[in-house]
């Protein structure tokens, strides 16, 4: 379950005086808050992810849930390879696909790491995890 929580990749304070923050050249850089998550075709309750945050800074990430995980993420086309370096997922490799559209970052993970998901669908796939994130606004 901690792997699932770690993956929830990823990271809502809204107010009129806030703006998006992008660090470096990667358009995914910033702090992300999950707005929905599902695993194996089943939606998770908001209470399961409402305090999670994903911070992406070029090829590094920090994911905060019940604990803090840190690692490296590599991008190619719309695919991600996620390597845990610190925390409960140290030494693990997760594969994922992603899309960024309409101000939302959608990531579909294969928690087994043995191949990339082909679609953003987790139905009938118990080791597939989908998380939709919205960039947090800077204060």
C-alpha positions in Angstrom: 0.0 0.0 0.0 2.9 2.4 0.7 4.0 1.9 -3.0 0.5 3.0 -4.0 0.6 6.0 -1.8 4.1 6.9 -3.1 2.9 6.7 -6.6 -0.1 8.8 -6.0 3.0 10.8 -7.8 2.4 13.1 -7.2 0.8 16.6 -5.3 -4.7 22.5 -3.3 -4.4 25.7 -2.0 -6.1 28.1 -4.3 -6.4 31.9 -3.8 -6.7 34.8 -6.1 -3.2 36.1 -5.4 -1.4 32.9 -6.4 0.4 32.0 -9.6 2.0 28.8 -11.1 5.6 28.1 -10.4 7.8 26.3 -12.9 11.4 25.7 -11.9 13.9 25.1 -14.6 13.0 24.1 -18.2 10.7 21.1 -17.5 7.0 22.0 -17.8 6.2 19.4 -15.2 8.3 21.2 -12.6 6.5 22.4 -9.5 4.3 21.1 -6.7 1.4 18.9 -7.6 -1.7 17.9 -5.5 -3.8 14.8 -6.5 -7.4 15.5 -7.4 -8.4 11.9 -8.1 -6.8 8.5 -7.9 -7.8 4.9 -8.8 -6.3 1.5 -8.7 -7.4 -1.6 -10.4 -10.5 0.3 -11.8 -11.6 1.5 -8.3 -11.6 5.1 -7.2 -9.9 5.9 -4.0 -11.6 8.2 -1.5 -10.3 11.8 -1.3 -9.3 11.3 2.3 -6.7 8.7 1.1 -4.7 11.3 -0.9 -5.8 14.9 0.1 -2.5 15.6 2.0 -0.2 14.1 -0.6 2.2 16.3 -2.6 4.5 15.6 -5.5 7.3 18.0 -6.2 9.1 17.7 -9.5 12.3 19.5 -10.2 13.7 18.5 -13.6 14.8 14.8 -13.1 14.3 14.7 -9.3 11.1 14.2 -7.4 10.0 14.3 -3.7 6.7 12.6 -2.9 5.1 13.2 0.5 2.4 11.0 1.9 2.7 9.1 5.2 6.4 9.3 4.7 8.7 11.1 2.2 10.1 9.4 -0.9 12.8 10.9 -3.1 14.2 9.7 -6.3 14.9 10.2 -10.0 12.4 10.4 -12.9 13.4 10.0 -16.5 11.2 11.0 -19.3 11.0 9.9 -22.9 8.1 10.8 -25.1 5.1 10.4 -22.8 6.7 7.7 -20.7 8.3 7.9 -17.3 10.8 5.7 -15.5 10.7 6.4 -11.7 13.6 5.2 -9.5 13.2 5.3 -5.7 16.4 6.5 -4.0 15.2 7.4 -0.5 12.2 6.3 1.6 10.0 3.2 1.5 10.5 2.8 -2.3 14.3 2.8 -2.2 15.6 0.6 -5.0 12.3 0.2 -6.8 11.6 1.0 -10.4 8.1 2.0 -11.6 7.1 2.6 -15.2 4.3 5.0 -16.2 2.8 7.0 -19.0 1.7 10.6 -18.5 -0.1 13.5 -20.2 -0.3 17.2 -19.3 -3.4 18.9 -20.7 -6.0 21.4 -19.4 -3.7 22.2 -16.5 -3.9 18.6 -15.2 -1.1 16.1 -15.0 -2.4 12.5 -15.4 0.0 9.6 -14.7 -0.8 5.9 -15.1 1.7 3.8 -13.3 2.5 0.1 -13.6 3.6 -0.8 -10.1 5.2 -4.0 -11.3 7.6 -1.9 -13.4 7.6 -4.6 -16.1 6.2 -2.5 -18.9 4.5 0.8 -19.6 0.7 1.0 -19.5 -0.7 1.5 -23.0 -3.7 3.6 -21.9 -4.9 5.6 -18.9 -7.1 2.8 -17.8 -6.7 0.6 -14.7 -9.8 -1.6 -15.1 -8.9 -5.3 -14.6 -5.3 -4.3 -13.9 -4.7 -4.6 -10.1 -1.1 -3.2 -10.3 -2.0 -0.2 -12.4 -2.5 3.0 -10.5 -3.8 6.3 -12.0 -3.4 9.7 -10.4 -4.6 13.0 -11.7 -2.8 16.1 -10.3 -3.3 19.8 -10.4 -0.4 22.1 -10.0 -0.4 23.9 -6.6 -0.4 27.7 -6.9 2.4 29.7 -5.3 1.5 32.1 -2.5 
